[in-house]
Amino acid sequence: RNCCSSAMSAPTVYLHYEDSVPEYTMKLTLGDAALPVQAALDRFAQAYAISTGATLAANALQLRDDCGTVFGGIALLPCGFPTGTDFFVSSDDVPSFGGGTTRTSDASVAPTATHVTAKEGSAIAASQAKMGEHSYYYSVGKAGDPARPPVPMPERKAVTKLEAQLPEATISTFSFMDDETVVKLHIPLAGAASLPAGSIQCDFRDRSFDLRIQTDTRLLRLHVPITHEEIEPALCALKPRQGKLIVVLAKRDASKHWYELRKTKGVCDTEYAKIIPDAGEATTCTV
């Protein structure tokens, strides 16, 4: 989402369902009055049925934030969160289709269509439509019954030292978005949240970053020596999810909009020649 609306615009949140196929994302614009969570889930269930042809029982849906906190049905959106916040819809039941049959989230069953919500004509909308199952919010951590304790993540173990150096491969598939004060990269990476501790490392500098991901068979790398604008290295972050890795770049100047990740425009200008690739002291983030 390219958030360029004025301060007077109605707040907007995004509701994502990713527990099973078909996955779906709904953009929800709130009015002047706060909206109860259950009313938002009712709207989501109706939109889901219209857009996917599958049915989710609204009274069985739950709403969580990115940290797994569950919101009660009488809680009022946006629940103190800023506009543009992502919430996640979960249900113990899989979607039902015509005739009462169900489809599971088995990897062998693929959705017939990709449903995304992004500003028309934006780069992220084009990327989502092209990438299919690697859509913008693919496979963020699954939610369960709030009455049960959360399922523990697999224990992380130290990275095993390999005598031979792993072959290096460039990360070429990712989606990119300008989200007001930060820029987010979503990199499809199966099992990212289950990689051993220390497998993911990134050096952030004033206007560059160098991401390295070590798997059992190879070293994945994404190196951008000159980003579109300057960043704040100490505020950047890495967020592993079950099906992807999110790289958060904190803008040094939030008023500047990023139209691209790498600086390519004005390469023949005098000012561009003054930019030194990978300049500044590195702040290393490891997860």
Secondary structure, DSSP 8 states (H G I E B T S, - for coil): ------TTS--EEEEEE-SSSS-EEEEEE--SS-EEHHHHHHHHHHHHHHHHS-B--GGG-EEE-TT--EE-TT-EETTT--TT-EEEEE-SS--B-GGG-B----TTS--SS------TT-HHHHHHHHHGGG-TT-S------TTS--------------SS---EEE----EEEEETTEEEEEEE-TTGGGS-TTSEEEEEETTEEEEEEE-SS-EEEEEESSBSS-B-GGG-EEEE-SSEEEEEEEBSSTTS--S-SB--TTTTSHHHHT--TT-S--EEEE-
